[in-house]
Amino acid sequence: MKVTPTAIADVLLMEPRVFGDARGFFYESFNARAFAAATGLDVTFVQDNHSKSTHGVLRGLHYQVQHPQGKLVRVVAGEVFDVAVDIRPHSPTYGKWVGEILSANNQRQLWVPPGLAHGFLVLSESAEFLYKTTDYYAPEFERCIAWDDPDLQIRWPLNGLSPAVSPKDALGQSFANL
């Protein structure tokens, strides 16, 4: 597995070894020993999530104020622009964001550690997004930052598109009010 730190050092772009031939391909999407060896992290995942969204859907920027979740995210159908925002107050990259294209074709994964906000925009006709979490979903602690927050200046590849957001995400708070 190839692991590349991003501009937020704790956010890691992961590229598994893919074995392919004319019949198709095989890769380990997660192996605890390989993950620990490649990242130096010993994580326990407690929940797997799977979502399907259509073109132009933007989900996020989500985080939990208690029981923060580390997430190992990947796309198994389609393509997304995946974003992590550092909202850890004492972090040297507080208020910074990173974005990566994740797709079924490139088979990349992103490790988003606990304490960061996360979201994605579907670039393909549809996308199926899978993620493992290090803590359980706790709706009473879930919060959302506005995807278009002017302080964050995330460069979503919208190309003139108005993204489709949920009613809950449309009420996302400003980064300044965290």
PEJONOR-V488131 format. One record per pair of residues at least 12 apart in sequence whose ideal C-beta (glycine too) atoms are under 10 Angstrom apart, sorted by the first residue. I is the first residue (numbers start at 0). J is the second residue. Records with the same first field share a line. If there is no record, write none. Layout:
# PEJONOR-V488131
I=J + J
This chain:
# PEJONOR-V488131
0=13 + 14 + 15 + 16 + 26 + 27 + 29 + 30 + 33 + 34 + 36 + 37 + 38 + 108
1=13 + 14 + 15 + 16 + 37 + 107
2=14 + 34 + 36 + 37 + 38 + 39 + 108 + 110
3=99 + 107
4=38 + 97 + 110
5=83 + 92 + 95 + 96 + 97 + 98 + 99 + 109 + 110
6=83 + 85 + 92 + 95 + 96 + 97 + 98
7=83 + 84 + 85 + 87 + 90 + 91 + 92 + 93 + 95 + 96 + 97 + 111 + 112 + 115
8=85 + 90 + 91 + 92 + 112
9=38 + 40 + 69 + 83 + 85 + 87 + 90 + 92 + 110 + 111 + 112 + 113 + 114 + 115
10=81 + 82 + 83 + 84 + 85 + 92 + 95 + 96 + 97 + 99 + 109 + 110 + 111 + 112 + 115 + 117
11=34 + 37 + 38 + 40 + 71 + 108 + 109 + 110 + 111 + 112
12=81 + 97 + 99 + 101 + 107 + 108 + 109 + 110
13=28 + 29 + 33 + 34 + 37 + 38 + 71 + 72 + 73 + 106 + 107 + 108 + 109 + 110
14=26 + 105 + 106 + 107 + 108
15=27 + 28 + 29 + 30 + 33 + 37 + 73 + 106 + 107 + 108
16=33 + 106
17=105 + 106
19=106
24=106
26=106
28=71 + 73 + 75 + 106 + 108 + 129 + 131
29=44 + 47 + 71 + 73 + 108 + 131
31=43 + 44
34=71 + 108 + 110
37=110
38=110 + 112
40=69 + 110 + 112 + 133
42=69 + 71 + 110 + 112 + 113 + 131 + 132 + 133
43=69 + 131 + 133 + 134
44=68 + 69 + 70 + 71 + 130 + 131 + 132 + 133 + 134
45=68 + 131 + 132 + 133 + 134 + 135 + 136
46=68 + 70 + 130 + 131 + 132 + 133 + 134 + 135 + 136
47=71 + 129 + 130 + 131 + 132
48=68 + 70 + 72 + 128 + 129 + 130 + 131 + 132 + 136
49=75 + 127 + 128 + 129 + 130
50=119 + 121 + 126 + 127 + 128 + 129 + 130
51=75 + 76 + 77 + 121 + 125 + 126 + 127 + 128
52=77 + 79 + 119 + 120 + 121 + 123 + 125 + 126 + 127 + 128 + 163
53=77 + 121 + 123 + 124 + 125 + 126 + 163
54=77 + 78 + 120 + 121 + 122 + 123 + 124 + 125 + 126 + 160 + 162 + 163
55=120 + 121 + 122 + 124 + 157 + 158 + 160 + 161 + 162 + 163 + 164
56=79 + 119 + 120 + 121 + 125 + 126 + 128 + 162 + 163 + 164 + 165 + 168
57=79 + 80 + 82 + 118 + 119 + 120 + 121 + 146 + 147 + 155 + 157 + 160 + 161 + 162 + 163 + 164 + 165 + 168
58=79 + 117 + 118 + 119 + 120 + 121 + 128 + 143 + 146 + 162 + 163 + 164 + 165 + 168
59=81 + 82 + 83 + 84 + 116 + 117 + 118 + 119 + 120 + 143 + 144 + 145 + 146 + 153 + 164 + 165 + 168 + 171
60=82 + 83 + 84 + 86 + 96 + 115 + 116 + 117 + 118 + 119 + 142 + 143 + 144 + 145 + 146 + 147 + 148 + 151 + 153 + 168 + 171 + 172 + 174
61=116 + 117 + 118 + 136 + 141 + 142 + 143 + 144 + 167 + 168 + 171
62=84 + 86 + 111 + 113 + 114 + 115 + 116 + 117 + 118 + 140 + 141 + 142 + 143 + 144 + 177
63=113 + 114 + 116 + 132 + 134 + 135 + 136 + 137 + 138 + 139 + 140 + 141 + 142
64=86 + 137 + 139 + 140 + 141 + 142 + 177
65=134 + 137 + 139 + 140 + 141
66=113 + 132 + 133 + 134 + 135 + 136 + 137 + 139 + 140 + 141
67=86 + 87 + 112 + 113 + 114 + 115 + 116 + 132 + 133 + 134 + 137 + 140
68=111 + 112 + 113 + 114 + 115 + 117 + 130 + 131 + 132 + 133 + 134 + 135 + 136 + 137 + 140 + 141
69=110 + 111 + 112 + 113 + 114 + 115 + 130 + 131 + 132 + 133 + 134
70=83 + 108 + 109 + 110 + 111 + 112 + 113 + 115 + 117 + 130 + 131 + 132 + 133 + 134
71=108 + 109 + 110 + 111 + 129 + 130 + 131 + 132 + 133
72=99 + 101 + 107 + 108 + 109 + 110 + 111 + 117 + 119 + 128 + 129 + 130 + 131 + 132
73=101 + 102 + 103 + 105 + 106 + 107 + 108 + 109 + 127 + 128 + 129 + 130 + 131
74=100 + 101 + 102 + 103 + 104 + 105 + 106 + 107 + 108 + 109 + 119 + 121 + 122 + 123 + 126 + 127 + 128 + 129 + 130
75=101 + 102 + 103 + 106 + 126 + 127 + 128 + 129
76=102 + 103 + 123 + 124 + 125 + 126 + 127 + 128 + 129
77=101 + 102 + 103 + 104 + 121 + 122 + 123 + 124 + 125 + 126 + 127 + 128
78=100 + 101 + 102 + 103 + 104 + 105 + 120 + 121 + 122 + 123 + 124 + 125 + 126
79=98 + 99 + 100 + 101 + 102 + 118 + 119 + 120 + 121 + 122 + 123 + 126 + 127 + 128
80=98 + 99 + 100 + 101 + 102 + 118 + 119 + 120 + 121 + 122 + 153 + 154 + 155 + 156 + 157
81=97 + 98 + 99 + 100 + 101 + 102 + 107 + 108 + 109 + 111 + 117 + 118 + 119 + 120 + 128 + 130
82=96 + 97 + 98 + 99 + 109 + 111 + 115 + 116 + 117 + 118 + 119 + 120 + 146 + 151 + 153 + 154 + 155
83=95 + 96 + 97 + 98 + 99 + 109 + 110 + 111 + 112 + 115 + 116 + 117 + 118 + 119
84=96 + 97 + 98 + 111 + 115 + 116 + 117 + 118 + 144 + 148 + 151 + 153 + 174
85=97 + 112 + 114 + 115 + 116
86=114 + 115 + 116 + 142 + 144 + 151 + 174 + 177
87=112 + 113 + 114 + 115
88=114 + 177
90=114 + 115
92=115
93=177
94=148 + 150 + 151 + 152 + 174 + 175 + 177
95=151
96=115 + 116 + 118 + 148 + 151 + 152 + 153 + 154 + 174
97=109 + 111 + 115 + 153
98=118 + 119 + 120 + 153 + 154 + 155 + 156
99=119
100=122 + 156
101=119 + 122 + 126 + 128
102=122 + 123 + 126
103=123 + 126 + 127
104=123
108=129 + 130 + 131
109=130
110=131
111=130 + 132
112=133
113=132 + 133 + 134
116=142 + 143 + 144 + 146 + 148 + 151 + 171 + 174 + 177
117=130
118=143 + 144 + 146 + 153 + 155 + 164 + 168 + 171
119=155
120=146 + 153 + 155 + 156 + 157 + 160 + 162 + 163 + 164
121=162 + 163
122=155 + 156 + 157 + 158 + 160
138=167
141=167
142=171 + 172 + 177
143=164 + 165 + 167 + 168 + 169 + 170 + 171 + 172
144=168 + 171 + 172 + 173 + 174 + 175 + 176 + 177
145=164 + 168 + 169 + 170 + 171 + 172 + 173 + 174 + 176
146=162 + 164 + 168 + 169 + 171
147=162 + 164 + 171
148=171 + 172 + 173 + 174 + 175 + 176
149=173 + 174 + 175
150=173 + 174 + 175
151=173 + 174 + 175
152=174
